[in-house]
Amino acid sequence: MNRTERLYAIAEELRAAGRSGRTSAWLARRLEVSTRTVKRDIDALLQAGLPLWAQAGPGGGYVLDSAGMPPLSITAAEAAAIAVALAALPDLPFAVDGRSALSKVLAAMPAAERERAESIATRLWLRTPEEVPRPAVARVIDEALRRQRVLVIGFRDRDGGQTERAVEPVALAATGGHWHLLAWCRLREGPRWFRTDRITAAHLTNEPAPEHDPATLFGTPPPDAHPVRLR
């Protein structure tokens, strides 16, 4: 990472941290440089007019006044990283939304940076890993979870019995070689794991689903699955 990239990275880390800020030690660990280098970079950002201020006291650090910042920008490498993730796992939940987001990111980038992102992407050759298959009803299930709507499903149990039931979607989990819809089942009046390859039909209703906490209803995630975190 050259100095220009590092200055940009410091600004974005401080933007993401918000009012809590980041210490020079934290930034140094994150960027794999010395605290002295971070302090020199902070001085350079201040001289460039970035709205930074130091937060005193225990745990204090540098805070960025994001109200005085220009809109968030994305580097070529960051855009390429998003594209790699989408290409490697094209059938994950909300993958269509991910591709839409990437299109918006690329459209908002300066032309030169967009060309650089495309250049980086062409030099990344992937072997698509084996994926946990998702059924034809996956998009309807995704939409129910996104909009928090009650879902009416046709479900085939392990013995071949078929039922129709209204469920309140809570989470999706890929575990044990299958995708599962975790939901509150109104037919059984309790939380249930539904293997999505056994969901034969799915109908999205306009009824809002009650908010359920996954950990409260279903406990600890299985060892081969964990919640996705944005930070």
N, C-alpha and C positions, 0 to 999 in steps of 0.2 A: 504494500500500500504506500503510494507516494504521499507527499505532504498535502497536496491539494485534496486528494481523496480522504486523507485523515481529517482535515479541517471540516470537510463536508460531513464525515461520519460523526464527529463530535457534535456538530450542530443538530444532526438528526437524533442522536442519542439524547441530547438535552431537550429537544422538542418532545420526544416520546416520554421522557421522565416527568414532564409537566412541572408543577409547583414543588414537587419533592426534590428535584434536582439530582445531580450526580457529583460525587467527590472526585478529585483528581486521581485518587488511588483506584477508584472503580473504573474510571475511563482508561487509566493506564493498563489495568488488567484486561479490559475489553479489547483494547487496540494493540495490546502486546508491545507497549513502549514504556519508557520511564515516566515517572510523575513530572520530572523536569521538562520532558518533551511536551507533555500535556499542558503544563503551565505556559510554556512558550507559545503553543498553539492557541490557547485561550487569549493570550495577549494579542496575537495576530488577529483573532476574530473580533476582539474589542476595537482594535485599530481600524478594522474594516467596517465598523459601525453596527455589528451584531448586538441586539439588545440583551446583553448578559449582565447578571449581577451575582455577587457572592452572598451566600446564605451563611450567617455566622452561627456559632453554637455547636454542640455535639451532633455529629452526623451531618453537619452543614456541608454545602458544596456549591456548585455553580448552577444557576437557574436561568433558563431562557424565557424571555417574555415573548411567547409565541404570537401574541396579538400584533407585535411589530414585525413579524416574519412574513416573507412571501409564501405563497402556497407550497405545499409539500411537493418535492420533486423526487424522481426515481432515477437511479443510475442505470447505465447499460447493463452492468453485471446483475443488478437486482431484477431488472426486467427479464433477463435471460434465465435467472434462477426460477422465477415464477413459471416461465415457459417450460423449463425442464421438469418441474414438479407436475405440471399438467400433462405433459407428454408421457411421463413415466407411469402415471396412474390415471388414465383418461376416464375411467368409469367410477371414480369416487363420488360420494354425495356432493351435490352442488358443483360438479365439474363444469357444467354449462355456464353457471354463474362465474366460475373462475376464469373461463375463456373470455366471457364478456368483460370482466374486470381487466384482464390483460389487454384486450383491444382498446379499452378506454385509457389505460396507462400509456400504451404506445402512441395513441392519437394525441395525448397531451405532452409527449416528450418533444424536445427540439429535434429537428430532422437529423442533425449530426449524431446526437446521442442515440436516436432510434436506429440509425444505420449501424452504429457500433454494437448495439444490442443484437441486431440481426446477424452481424458478423460473428459475435461470440457464440450465438445459438447454433450457427452452421458448423462450428468446430466442436460441438458436443454430440457425440454419437452414443445412443442409448440402446441397451438391450432391455426391452420392456419386461419387467418381472412378471412371474405368475400372479394373477390377481384373483381375489375372492370374487366369484361371479355374482352379478346383481341381476335380478329378474326384470321382466318387461314393465312391471308396475313400479319400478324404483323411482321414476320421476314423480309419480303421484305421492308416494311416501315422503320424498324429499319436500314436496310442496306443503304437505300436511304439517311436517315438522317445522318448516320455515314460517308458515302462517299461523301455527298453533290452532289447527282446525281438527275437529272430530273426523275420523276416517272410518268408513264402513268397508270391511274386508271380507272376502271369501277365504277361508283358511282350511287347508287339508292337514289333518293330524298324521302322526306316524303310522297309524293303522289304516289310513285312507279315508277316514270319516271327514265329511265336509260340513262346515258350519259357516253362517254369516253372522258377523258381530260388529258392533260399534266399539271403537277403541279411541283412547285419548293418547296421542303419541308423546313420548317422553324423550327418547334417544335412539340412535342407531349404533350398532356395535358389530365390528368384524372380529369374530373369534371362533376358534375351532374349525376353520375352513369354511365358515358360512357368515353371511350377513344376517343380522337379527334386528327386528323392530322391537324396542322396549316400550311397552304401552300399558295403560290402565285399561283392562278389559271390562266393559260394562256387562257382558254376558256372565263372566265368572266373578265379577265384583272384586277384582284384585289385580295386582301387577303380573304381567306375563311377558315372556320372551317369545316372539314369533319369528321363526326362520323365514326369511323373505322368499326363499325358493318354494315355500309351501303356501304363500299368499297367491291365490289364483286370480283374484280380482281386487281392485281398490277403487273406492269412490270417495272423492273429497267433498265434504259437506260445507255449508256456510256456518255451522255452529262453532263458536269459539271453544277450544278445549281448555279445561282448567290447567293452571300452571302446576306442574309436579317437579319436585327435586329428584333427579336420578339417584343420588346417593341415599336419600331417605327411603325411596321405594325399592331400590335394587341392591343397595349395599355397595361393597367395594368392587370395582371393575375386575374382570378376570385377569390373570397374570399375563396373557398374551395380547391385552388391549389396554389402552389408557386414554383419558380425555385429551382432545386436541387443545392446545393452548396457543393463543395469539402472541403471547410474550414469553 
